[in-house]
Amino acid sequence: MARKATLRVQREGTVINKISSAQEGRIKIAILSAIETARQEFKVSIIWHDHIFLKNIVAALKEAYPDVEFHHHFGTSSMRPDGGIVSIADHEGNLYPILVTEVKNQGTNKQRLDEGKPKQAKGNAIERLGKNVIGFRTWLLHEDIFPFVCFGDGCDFDSASSILDRITTINMFGPLNTFAVQRQGPKGEFQRGCMYFREDEWTVEEMTVRVLEVMRFSIKYYKSKYHSMRFELEEEVA
């Protein structure tokens, strides 16, 4: 029986504010467009999920590192990146993540100053980002890629903002606005990902180009490491 690529888009919960809602809408459009392009180019099954349970990450880590102890407290705990998780599936239904996307908007101080209000502290969205990066980076320790992308915009990310060094620290002191999916260093010590941050809002077109670049690189990596026939879809029979 011929296999067909599948795309499941199931978004649960609500978004706190209008800016986040608009951001999420833009990234979802960008990801869906990139998925369709990648599916046509590579003829693979592509799956979208809005979350991953910590118990599944721990199970994968135990399989990859049987001599190391791993733990989680609750079976319902999960990580939910803003743009979800995109994976390719092999013929046995195993999933290989090709894209994990976060979107952060931070900075209302310009508006507050215009309204005569005092400045607010910076950094809340970035602190939450740091926690998720640790989780996803650990999940993919056994791979030579880290297909993580974060788009950040807002006045807290202008070129004079000290908050940029918090992001750089999360990025293992790698430069921002750089494509860095493959591990770096003589022994692949650095899993950085792609941190795209600026003051101006990211457009759907700009995000589409960047997430598609990550997906293409990741698919080629998995097909090379695990053999391309493992993922290729059978031709449809008329």
Backbone as CSV, one residue per row, in Angstrom:
resi,resn,N_x,N_y,N_z,CA_x,CA_y,CA_z,C_x,C_y,C_z
1,MET,0.850,-1.199,0.000,0.000,0.000,0.000,0.887,1.251,0.000
2,ALA,0.540,2.191,-0.837,1.332,3.414,-0.921,1.162,4.223,0.355
3,ARG,2.271,4.770,0.832,2.236,5.629,2.014,1.992,7.075,1.594
4,LYS,1.329,7.820,2.455,1.056,9.223,2.158,1.633,10.093,3.274
5,ALA,2.191,11.235,2.880,2.677,12.186,3.878,1.493,12.718,4.659
6,THR,1.674,12.879,5.959,0.589,13.369,6.796,1.033,14.610,7.535
7,LEU,0.079,15.502,7.789,0.348,16.731,8.525,-0.779,16.924,9.523
8,ARG,-0.433,16.853,10.818,-1.443,17.022,11.846,-1.225,18.355,12.549
9,VAL,-2.207,19.240,12.452,-2.119,20.544,13.096,-3.199,20.617,14.154
10,GLN,-2.813,20.438,15.414,-3.753,20.428,16.516,-3.229,21.375,17.577
11,ARG,-3.802,22.534,17.659,-3.318,23.555,18.582,-4.275,23.683,19.752
12,GLU,-3.817,23.437,20.970,-4.652,23.503,22.148,-4.367,24.777,22.935
13,GLY,-5.353,25.163,23.741,-5.138,26.283,24.644,-5.382,27.625,23.991
14,THR,-5.199,28.677,24.762,-5.399,30.036,24.281,-4.109,30.817,24.381
15,VAL,-4.066,31.946,23.711,-2.893,32.807,23.724,-3.213,34.022,24.574
16,ILE,-2.245,34.435,25.382,-2.509,35.440,26.409,-2.845,36.800,25.825
17,ASN,-2.061,37.276,24.848,-2.300,38.630,24.358,-2.305,38.674,22.841
18,LYS,-2.734,39.804,22.309,-2.913,39.922,20.863,-1.599,39.828,20.107
19,ILE,-0.538,40.358,20.688,0.760,40.295,20.013,1.188,38.848,19.861
20,SER,1.087,38.061,20.929,1.460,36.657,20.871,0.593,35.909,19.874
21,SER,-0.693,36.229,19.851,-1.599,35.568,18.920,-1.208,35.855,17.483
22,ALA,-0.881,37.117,17.196,-0.476,37.476,15.837,0.839,36.803,15.467
23,GLN,1.766,36.758,16.417,3.039,36.089,16.171,2.818,34.625,15.848
24,GLU,2.008,33.971,16.677,1.772,32.557,16.485,1.137,32.297,15.128
25,GLY,0.230,33.178,14.719,-0.386,33.023,13.407,0.626,33.115,12.292
26,ARG,1.552,34.061,12.388,2.554,34.230,11.333,3.484,33.032,11.260
27,ILE,3.936,32.540,12.403,4.868,31.418,12.368,4.174,30.160,11.881
28,LYS,2.907,29.995,12.225,2.190,28.809,11.766,2.059,28.828,10.246
29,ILE,1.741,29.993,9.679,1.645,30.112,8.222,2.993,29.796,7.584
30,ALA,4.059,30.330,8.164,5.400,30.094,7.622,5.760,28.615,7.662
31,ILE,5.470,27.957,8.780,5.814,26.540,8.920,5.001,25.681,7.973
32,LEU,3.723,25.945,7.849,2.897,25.160,6.936,3.377,25.294,5.493
33,SER,3.762,26.510,5.102,4.280,26.728,3.752,5.582,25.961,3.551
34,ALA,6.473,26.019,4.563,7.754,25.311,4.462,7.552,23.805,4.433
35,ILE,6.602,23.296,5.208,6.324,21.858,5.220,5.891,21.387,3.836
36,GLU,5.007,22.131,3.213,4.522,21.724,1.882,5.667,21.707,0.879
37,THR,6.518,22.717,0.928,7.661,22.754,0.011,8.597,21.573,0.263
38,ALA,8.919,21.316,1.526,9.828,20.214,1.862,9.228,18.867,1.492
39,ARG,7.937,18.723,1.691,7.287,17.447,1.345,7.379,17.165,-0.151
40,GLN,7.191,18.201,-0.952,7.284,18.047,-2.401,8.718,17.780,-2.839
41,GLU,9.670,18.438,-2.217,11.077,18.289,-2.614,11.655,16.928,-2.245
42,PHE,11.338,16.453,-1.029,12.004,15.265,-0.514,11.138,14.007,-0.542
43,LYS,9.838,14.150,-0.801,8.934,12.997,-0.860,8.995,12.181,0.426
44,VAL,8.857,12.862,1.562,8.873,12.205,2.864,7.592,12.550,3.623
45,SER,7.294,11.738,4.635,6.140,11.986,5.489,6.533,12.982,6.568
46,ILE,5.800,14.065,6.668,6.116,15.135,7.621,4.960,15.287,8.606
47,ILE,5.309,15.312,9.892,4.323,15.366,10.970,4.560,16.623,11.809
48,TRP,3.467,17.279,12.206,3.542,18.455,13.088,2.873,18.124,14.414
49,HIS,3.539,18.447,15.512,2.955,18.295,16.846,3.101,19.602,17.607
50,ASP,2.160,19.856,18.500,2.251,21.103,19.273,3.038,20.933,20.565
51,HIS,3.394,19.694,20.938,4.109,19.494,22.193,4.825,18.156,22.180
52,ILE,5.695,17.964,23.162,6.295,16.667,23.435,6.291,16.464,24.946
53,PHE,5.884,15.288,25.376,5.869,14.980,26.800,7.291,14.749,27.311
54,LEU,7.550,15.206,28.535,8.859,14.977,29.131,9.153,13.484,29.276
55,LYS,8.114,12.691,29.521,8.323,11.245,29.659,8.847,10.640,28.360
56,ASN,8.461,11.202,27.217,8.960,10.695,25.945,10.408,11.113,25.709
57,ILE,10.748,12.322,26.151,12.141,12.756,26.056,13.025,11.880,26.935
58,VAL,12.569,11.618,28.164,13.340,10.783,29.079,13.495,9.374,28.519
59,ALA,12.445,8.836,27.910,12.529,7.501,27.314,13.567,7.470,26.202
60,ALA,13.596,8.521,25.362,14.580,8.581,24.280,15.994,8.699,24.827
61,LEU,16.152,9.472,25.903,17.479,9.630,26.505,17.970,8.324,27.129
62,LYS,17.060,7.596,27.777,17.439,6.316,28.378,17.882,5.322,27.309
63,GLU,17.230,5.364,26.154,17.615,4.470,25.065,18.975,4.856,24.492
64,ALA,19.215,6.165,24.363,20.474,6.630,23.783,21.635,6.515,24.772
65,TYR,21.330,6.681,26.074,22.379,6.661,27.098,21.962,5.724,28.231
66,PRO,22.033,4.416,28.014,21.528,3.448,29.008,22.280,3.464,30.332
67,ASP,23.466,3.993,30.373,24.252,3.999,31.604,24.081,5.281,32.425
68,VAL,23.206,6.174,31.963,22.991,7.447,32.654,21.576,7.470,33.234
69,GLU,21.437,8.012,34.433,20.121,8.091,35.067,19.384,9.347,34.617
70,PHE,18.116,9.190,34.246,17.257,10.318,33.854,15.960,10.242,34.647
71,HIS,15.307,11.388,34.793,14.130,11.427,35.650,13.170,12.530,35.210
72,HIS,11.893,12.297,35.451,10.867,13.343,35.351,9.839,13.051,36.420
73,HIS,9.058,14.043,36.825,8.140,13.870,37.951,6.728,13.479,37.533
74,PHE,6.195,14.092,36.477,4.789,13.890,36.149,4.630,13.474,34.690
75,GLY,3.788,12.504,34.458,3.574,12.001,33.102,2.890,12.982,32.183
76,THR,2.253,13.999,32.749,1.536,14.979,31.926,2.385,16.201,31.574
77,SER,3.573,16.319,32.162,4.424,17.481,31.885,4.923,17.439,30.446
78,SER,4.961,18.598,29.814,5.370,18.649,28.411,6.043,19.975,28.104
79,MET,6.650,20.046,26.932,7.169,21.300,26.402,6.384,21.633,25.143
80,ARG,5.953,22.885,25.046,5.116,23.338,23.936,5.762,24.546,23.264
81,PRO,6.652,24.325,22.320,7.249,25.474,21.621,6.190,26.224,20.838
82,ASP,6.376,27.524,20.693,5.364,28.371,20.065,4.990,27.916,18.656
83,GLY,5.980,27.454,17.905,5.709,27.000,16.539,5.575,25.499,16.402
84,GLY,5.587,24.789,17.527,5.445,23.345,17.486,6.722,22.629,17.081
85,ILE,6.582,21.337,16.839,7.691,20.456,16.477,7.364,19.780,15.157
86,VAL,8.244,19.895,14.183,8.064,19.258,12.883,9.039,18.093,12.781
87,SER,8.540,16.929,12.372,9.372,15.738,12.261,9.109,15.033,10.949
88,ILE,10.092,14.249,10.507,9.844,13.314,9.414,9.675,11.925,10.017
89,ALA,8.885,11.091,9.359,8.610,9.742,9.844,9.251,8.718,8.918
90,ASP,9.813,7.656,9.513,10.322,6.582,8.673,9.200,5.576,8.422
91,HIS,9.504,4.497,7.736,8.476,3.540,7.342,7.887,2.784,8.524
92,GLU,8.550,2.851,9.687,8.047,2.175,10.872,7.329,3.135,11.814
93,GLY,7.202,4.381,11.397,6.508,5.366,12.210,7.364,6.087,13.227
94,ASN,8.681,5.852,13.212,9.583,6.583,14.098,9.734,8.016,13.613
95,LEU,9.770,8.957,14.551,9.838,10.376,14.208,11.218,10.945,14.464
96,TYR,11.663,11.835,13.551,12.967,12.471,13.629,12.755,13.976,13.492
97,PRO,12.959,14.743,14.568,12.646,16.183,14.526,13.530,16.947,13.551
98,ILE,12.894,17.730,12.701,13.613,18.553,11.727,13.443,20.042,11.995
99,LEU,12.578,20.394,12.938,12.371,21.809,13.245,11.634,21.954,14.573
100,VAL,12.195,22.759,15.459,11.526,23.180,16.686,11.578,24.704,16.687
101,THR,10.432,25.352,16.843,10.391,26.803,16.660,9.770,27.529,17.845
102,GLU,10.452,28.560,18.289,9.917,29.468,19.296,9.806,30.864,18.689
103,VAL,8.860,31.645,19.199,8.676,33.033,18.762,8.495,33.895,20.001
104,LYS,9.323,34.923,20.143,9.253,35.768,21.327,9.139,37.237,20.933
105,ASN,8.174,37.899,21.521,8.060,39.354,21.391,8.276,39.943,22.773
106,GLN,9.155,40.918,22.875,9.448,41.482,24.191,9.814,42.953,24.059
107,GLY,9.165,43.753,24.867,9.525,45.162,24.894,8.333,46.073,24.714
108,THR,7.922,46.711,25.801,6.842,47.702,25.741,7.316,49.053,26.258
109,ASN,8.611,49.183,26.507,9.085,50.405,27.167,8.936,51.656,26.312
110,LYS,9.070,51.532,24.991,8.858,52.711,24.140,7.423,53.212,24.276
111,GLN,6.490,52.253,24.262,5.091,52.635,24.407,4.832,53.213,25.796
112,ARG,5.434,52.611,26.817,5.237,53.094,28.182,5.805,54.502,28.361
113,LEU,6.958,54.774,27.767,7.535,56.107,27.860,6.647,57.135,27.166
114,ASP,6.087,56.740,26.022,5.171,57.641,25.310,3.941,57.954,26.160
115,GLU,3.566,56.982,27.004,2.393,57.161,27.857,2.750,57.766,29.212
116,GLY,4.042,58.119,29.408,4.462,58.715,30.659,4.609,57.737,31.803
117,LYS,4.723,56.437,31.494,4.860,55.404,32.514,6.333,55.027,32.672
118,PRO,6.707,54.498,33.840,8.102,54.080,34.045,8.423,52.813,33.249
119,LYS,9.718,52.590,33.035,10.152,51.399,32.323,9.881,50.143,33.144
120,GLN,9.676,49.019,32.421,9.551,47.721,33.065,10.843,46.935,32.904
121,ALA,11.038,45.978,33.792,12.226,45.120,33.710,12.170,44.268,32.446
122,LYS,13.344,43.987,31.881,13.440,43.176,30.679,13.711,41.723,31.046
123,GLY,13.375,40.810,30.116,13.918,39.472,30.225,12.972,38.322,30.461
124,ASN,11.684,38.580,30.771,10.806,37.472,31.125,10.691,36.427,30.028
125,ALA,10.447,36.858,28.809,10.295,35.905,27.704,11.577,35.137,27.458
126,ILE,12.705,35.790,27.652,13.996,35.147,27.399,14.315,34.118,28.475
127,GLU,13.924,34.371,29.703,14.151,33.372,30.749,13.366,32.112,30.443
128,ARG,12.142,32.242,29.962,11.347,31.073,29.590,11.966,30.357,28.398
129,LEU,12.505,31.122,27.459,13.177,30.526,26.309,14.352,29.668,26.756
130,GLY,15.132,30.162,27.707,16.298,29.431,28.173,15.936,28.055,28.703
131,LYS,14.832,27.949,29.434,14.391,26.657,29.973,14.075,25.676,28.850
132,ASN,13.365,26.142,27.837,13.010,25.246,26.736,14.223,24.841,25.910
133,VAL,15.153,25.761,25.715,16.353,25.411,24.958,17.115,24.290,25.661
134,ILE,17.217,24.354,26.992,17.883,23.296,27.736,17.194,21.953,27.482
135,GLY,15.874,21.953,27.536,15.125,20.718,27.332,15.288,20.136,25.951
136,PHE,15.128,20.959,24.929,15.227,20.462,23.558,16.666,20.092,23.198
137,ARG,17.611,20.870,23.695,19.020,20.566,23.424,19.398,19.204,24.032
138,THR,18.918,18.941,25.237,19.194,17.657,25.881,18.535,16.512,25.121
139,TRP,17.312,16.718,24.673,16.585,15.711,23.897,17.391,15.251,22.686
140,LEU,18.098,16.180,22.054,18.792,15.882,20.804,20.303,15.754,20.970
141,LEU,20.750,15.453,22.175,22.180,15.294,22.412,22.803,14.190,21.560
142,HIS,22.004,13.169,21.217,22.550,12.027,20.477,22.646,12.292,18.978
143,GLU,22.163,13.438,18.521,22.239,13.773,17.096,23.312,14.838,16.872
144,ASP,23.742,14.962,15.632,24.769,15.951,15.275,24.163,17.259,14.778
145,ILE,22.843,17.393,14.917,22.173,18.638,14.549,21.289,19.093,15.700
146,PHE,21.003,20.382,15.721,20.047,20.964,16.656,19.139,21.886,15.852
147,PRO,18.037,21.352,15.300,17.178,22.127,14.402,16.225,23.052,15.144
148,PHE,16.786,23.889,15.971,16.014,24.816,16.799,16.112,26.222,16.217
149,VAL,14.964,26.883,16.131,14.917,28.250,15.617,14.087,29.102,16.574
150,CYS,14.584,30.288,16.887,13.785,31.246,17.640,13.777,32.578,16.916
151,PHE,12.585,33.120,16.697,12.424,34.459,16.136,12.015,35.397,17.265
152,GLY,12.793,36.436,17.493,12.463,37.418,18.514,12.389,38.801,17.928
153,ASP,11.369,39.560,18.319,11.300,40.957,17.900,10.720,41.803,19.020
154,GLY,10.929,43.098,18.921,10.481,44.022,19.950,11.621,44.935,20.363
155,CYS,11.284,46.024,21.042,12.300,47.030,21.368,13.346,46.520,22.349
156,ASP,13.040,45.440,23.102,14.053,44.874,23.996,15.197,44.217,23.234
157,PHE,15.005,44.032,21.926,16.038,43.369,21.125,16.721,44.317,20.147
158,ASP,16.635,45.623,20.413,17.358,46.542,19.541,18.857,46.410,19.789
159,SER,19.649,46.974,18.910,21.094,46.732,18.922,21.785,47.271,20.174
160,ALA,21.115,48.155,20.921,21.727,48.730,22.120,21.257,48.047,23.403
161,SER,20.464,46.997,23.270,19.867,46.360,24.444,20.787,45.300,25.046
162,SER,20.980,45.358,26.360,21.813,44.367,27.050,21.160,42.994,27.078
163,ILE,19.866,42.931,26.778,19.172,41.640,26.770,19.760,40.710,25.706
164,LEU,20.409,41.281,24.695,21.007,40.456,23.645,22.071,39.517,24.210
165,ASP,22.752,39.925,25.259,23.763,39.052,25.841,23.132,37.884,26.595
166,ARG,21.916,38.036,27.074,21.222,36.893,27.685,20.936,35.843,26.616
167,ILE,20.504,36.316,25.449,20.226,35.387,24.347,21.513,34.728,23.876
168,THR,22.578,35.515,23.771,23.868,34.973,23.354,24.349,33.903,24.329
169,THR,24.099,34.096,25.617,24.472,33.095,26.615,23.686,31.804,26.397
170,ILE,22.371,31.921,26.179,21.549,30.749,25.866,22.083,30.038,24.633
171,ASN,22.605,30.821,23.704,23.114,30.296,22.435,24.556,29.803,22.560
172,MET,24.972,29.475,23.765,26.326,28.970,24.033,27.375,29.945,23.504
173,PHE,27.081,31.237,23.636,27.963,32.331,23.245,28.246,32.352,21.744
174,GLY,27.304,31.826,20.974,27.406,31.915,19.517,26.767,33.195,19.024
175,PRO,27.150,33.673,17.841,26.566,34.899,17.297,25.097,34.710,16.955
176,LEU,24.325,35.764,17.113,22.908,35.736,16.760,22.742,35.956,15.260
177,ASN,21.522,35.683,14.786,21.169,35.881,13.374,22.115,35.116,12.451
178,THR,22.427,33.881,12.866,23.338,33.024,12.121,22.743,31.626,12.010
179,PHE,22.876,31.003,10.852,22.427,29.623,10.665,23.433,28.692,11.333
180,ALA,22.989,27.931,12.334,23.916,27.069,13.081,23.190,25.800,13.523
181,VAL,22.737,25.017,12.570,22.010,23.783,12.872,22.971,22.656,13.226
182,GLN,24.081,22.558,12.522,25.037,21.485,12.767,25.897,21.813,13.987
183,ARG,26.247,20.778,14.732,27.136,20.982,15.880,28.432,21.654,15.448
184,GLN,29.010,22.427,16.344,30.254,23.124,16.065,31.307,22.763,17.105
185,GLY,32.567,22.973,16.762,33.665,22.638,17.652,34.352,21.358,17.204
186,PRO,35.587,21.131,17.652,36.359,19.970,17.199,35.700,18.637,17.517
187,LYS,34.906,18.580,18.592,34.194,17.351,18.953,32.675,17.566,18.959
188,GLY,32.248,18.614,18.280,30.818,18.903,18.229,30.243,19.329,19.566
189,GLU,31.033,20.040,20.356,30.609,20.399,21.705,29.456,21.401,21.729
190,PHE,29.303,22.197,20.676,28.367,23.319,20.720,27.121,23.057,19.879
191,GLN,25.987,22.942,20.562,24.673,22.820,19.924,23.994,24.179,20.045
192,ARG,23.994,24.940,18.989,23.539,26.320,19.123,22.149,26.567,18.545
193,GLY,21.867,26.105,17.372,20.610,26.442,16.746,20.651,27.821,16.118
194,CYS,19.498,28.303,15.711,19.399,29.564,14.962,18.592,30.567,15.775
195,MET,19.245,31.590,16.269,18.606,32.623,17.081,18.503,33.912,16.268
196,TYR,17.309,34.191,15.769,17.083,35.368,14.941,16.364,36.438,15.755
197,PHE,17.085,37.493,16.114,16.535,38.529,16.981,16.813,39.916,16.412
198,ARG,15.808,40.765,16.489,15.942,42.156,16.063,14.748,42.942,16.602
199,GLU,14.767,44.241,16.430,13.658,45.065,16.912,12.447,44.966,15.990
200,ASP,12.664,44.979,14.685,11.560,44.960,13.731,10.894,43.591,13.673
201,GLU,9.618,43.604,13.409,8.835,42.381,13.323,9.285,41.505,12.144
202,TRP,9.327,40.207,12.371,9.654,39.262,11.306,8.413,39.006,10.450
203,THR,8.576,39.042,9.154,7.456,38.780,8.260,7.305,37.285,8.018
204,VAL,6.159,36.886,7.530,5.925,35.486,7.189,6.949,35.007,6.172
205,GLU,7.220,35.834,5.181,8.159,35.453,4.125,9.559,35.222,4.689
206,GLU,9.997,36.109,5.567,11.328,35.965,6.160,11.418,34.700,7.013
207,MET,10.387,34.436,7.787,10.397,33.246,8.628,10.331,31.977,7.779
208,THR,9.543,32.001,6.709,9.420,30.826,5.849,10.772,30.425,5.273
209,VAL,11.503,31.406,4.766,12.824,31.126,4.188,13.733,30.469,5.216
210,ARG,13.719,30.968,6.431,14.644,30.481,7.456,14.255,29.109,7.994
211,VAL,12.972,28.877,8.234,12.593,27.551,8.744,12.736,26.490,7.656
212,LEU,12.501,26.857,6.414,12.685,25.899,5.325,14.158,25.508,5.193
213,GLU,15.046,26.472,5.390,16.475,26.173,5.331,16.856,25.146,6.404
214,VAL,16.302,25.302,7.597,16.581,24.356,8.679,16.001,22.990,8.360
215,MET,14.779,22.951,7.847,14.146,21.680,7.517,14.912,20.941,6.428
216,ARG,15.336,21.652,5.415,16.098,21.014,4.334,17.390,20.400,4.869
217,PHE,18.113,21.168,5.661,19.381,20.674,6.206,19.138,19.438,7.070
218,SER,18.101,19.480,7.904,17.822,18.381,8.822,17.409,17.114,8.079
219,ILE,16.571,17.259,7.068,16.144,16.084,6.294,17.340,15.434,5.614
220,LYS,18.202,16.232,5.024,19.404,15.687,4.376,20.283,14.963,5.389
221,TYR,20.377,15.515,6.582,21.191,14.886,7.632,20.639,13.507,7.985
222,TYR,19.336,13.422,8.257,18.741,12.141,8.648,18.818,11.120,7.518
223,LYS,18.584,11.578,6.304,18.640,10.643,5.172,20.057,10.118,4.968
224,SER,21.048,10.938,5.247,22.431,10.501,5.132,22.803,9.553,6.277
225,LYS,22.394,9.870,7.494,22.770,9.072,8.655,22.030,7.739,8.718
226,TYR,20.720,7.774,8.416,19.900,6.586,8.603,19.472,5.924,7.289
227,HIS,20.023,6.381,6.176,19.749,5.852,4.834,18.419,6.400,4.285
228,SER,18.495,6.951,3.104,17.364,7.675,2.525,16.150,6.786,2.281
229,MET,16.367,5.498,1.957,15.235,4.624,1.660,14.331,4.431,2.876
230,ARG,14.848,4.720,4.045,14.075,4.576,5.278,12.923,5.575,5.334
231,PHE,13.062,6.673,4.620,12.085,7.753,4.699,11.279,7.968,3.417
232,GLU,11.801,7.517,2.289,11.170,7.857,1.014,9.815,7.189,0.872
233,LEU,8.859,7.976,0.420,7.505,7.472,0.209,7.439,6.653,-1.072
234,GLU,6.613,5.630,-1.058,6.383,4.850,-2.270,5.546,5.669,-3.246
235,GLU,5.761,5.441,-4.516,5.002,6.158,-5.529,3.546,5.725,-5.496
236,GLU,2.667,6.706,-5.633,1.247,6.406,-5.723,0.951,5.636,-7.001
237,VAL,0.077,4.648,-6.889,-0.335,3.881,-8.048,-1.649,4.415,-8.563
238,ALA,-1.688,4.800,-9.827,-2.913,5.400,-10.383,-4.041,4.387,-10.439
